[in-house]
Amino acid sequence: MNTIKQNIKKAARPIYHKVVPEKVRARRAARLNRSLEYETWITMLEANESYDEKFEYNPKISILVPVYNVLNRHLIPCIESVLNQVYTNWELCLADDCSSWDSVRETLAKYEGNEKIKIVYRTENGHISRCTNSALEIATGEFVAFMDCDDVLRPNALYEVVKKLNEDPNLDFIYSDEDKIDDDGSNRHMPHFKPDWSPDTLMSHMYTCHFGVYRRSIANEIGGLRAGYEGAQDYDFTLRFTEKTNKIAHIDKILYHWRERKESTALDPSAKPYIFEAAKKSKEDALERRGLKANLEMVDIMYQYRVNYISQTNPLVSVIIPSKDNYKVLKRCIETLYEITRYRNFEVILVDNGSNDENKKLYQGLADKYKFKYIYEKMDFNFSRMCNIGAKEAKGEYYLFLNDDIEIINDEWLERMVGHAELEHVGAVGAKLLYPNSKLIQHIGVINIANGPVHAFAGLSDENIYYFGRNKIDYNWLTVTAACLLVKASKYEQVNGFNEKMPVTYNDVEFCFKLVEAGYYNVVRNDVILYHHESVSRGDDLLSKEKFNRLMSEQNYMYELHPEFKNYDPFYNSNLAQHAADFSYNMFKESKGKCVVTESDERPVICKKVVNAIDRVYVGDKCVIEGWAFYNEKPYNGDVKIWLKSDKKSYFITTQRTYRSDLAIHFKRKIGADLSGFVCEFDKIDAGKYEIYVCCKNKATKTKKELIIC
């Protein structure tokens, strides 16, 4: 969870057989912590699954497995994982690509008597595309699923797919989450919790990957897999398939285990360099089929080619900037906009809601110098209304909403945004915003979690890679910030612009909600990097009770307008944290509703036997308290309660045990230390300032943290 990074820094040195640099040691410890944490959590989560639902629609699914020179200890578990499926209307289509190992043919022969297994033995080696097509040729299912001969399916893989098809029988393509297993299959790790269908994300990389299930009629229509794209054959196939349908669904469960072998790209993306060129060719072909022009740029750190779309119409862009009494900041924005930006077909519309006479004169001076339109209308601050006023005066085919505290630092930024905004399916295009003169992330997209909309990875260094490159390659997001937001004017008009009943906060979030509801996809271009001098213009909404209450009021209003997005983000997986912006695991998913709040005047015995630390206290739509506890200097694995005490009331709150491998390292691998973590999530209690005590065996120790409920 989000505390692990903090605790690793304090951890005692683990034992290694050889001396290694401190940074390498820390990276290894971090990987170990996250792997153990994931395996424990996902095992608990999956233990609560049930597969007893009866379906009205029971389509046959053909599982296509190309086989070539694979070890029995990998091939047999692959086949057996299909035989062990809960759902029974399937066939397994195995195609051997003329393997030179006798063991492969001997193993396959043992399954020839199974009526649900079909095997074709190719007489010459044709590589993976032709081999998979041989399996496709013998398939009779309504749907086909791709599987590698050394990977493993979860027992409920087909069950979950058919469950989704019973919700919508018209679906043509379904994909699931996946994780990786070691060569011997003993360790599950590195899960990929994916977003729902995201076309721009797919053009960045093959994110749908495993487990993919496709309607066979369309697979045959497009000619199956294409030879010459080996290494990226599934990617090329999926790009072509999704040009034929938008009836696509995602299952947010791990249904597939991708095996890491020495030569596998699951272990090392650079293991097969030819894959990069095959992926590039797949993208080039997709662009040509779609009638689009773009440059492909290698993002070395991600082993991926970025698609930089080239504008085909060179449209006029209306840059709309709301501002008031902020001359120095605005001057920097305007000067860098005009002096650095290479794309020249733009106009600027400055909307001022009532600057004083001195600043009004300075604003007019800027407008005269750069020959842009200056609108002065005295009114209470209403960001939405100011944007809408600017849009009414705009002549451009596209509107760029820009904060006055943005600083332009790259000449290509606007042309890259315009090229992407021209795509028919795209709604709002956002940029990567960094804090000034730094590599710290302010914005790369907004996630809509249980606590409300938050900036993903805010405050973290952009020099690192976060969650499958979300800060390095281009992703679809539910929301992008209006600090820098480009949208086609006709799409802006289609959703009626910004909601003027939301004058200060969440107006850009609500605007993006409307675009998604209209069928568009919002995207952030991580190659468009700007400085955002955030809060210079207006201040921080969390610094006063008045601003915080206004923030929550507008959030509640937003969810009243769009109830489907309350606690839901189609581009942020439900298995990821709902109380943090770091894409850690949703530890509450398994234990939702199990934390009990009891109002009581009872007092536990106050003593120093309970050694503890509160790592995190969060107050939002829900309250969260997270930490760990020892009792009598020993790891405590029993029931832990939180006692909240104020002048007027006190509450006892039950907690859930969490796995904390960082504690094992920190406390020199004391037995039981890794199970001494706890977390609780509960509804808001009465307003007040509460002292926090951690209780074990009715003994309590006061912590240094406080809980303040407004």
Disulfide bonds with the S-S distance in Angstrom:
none
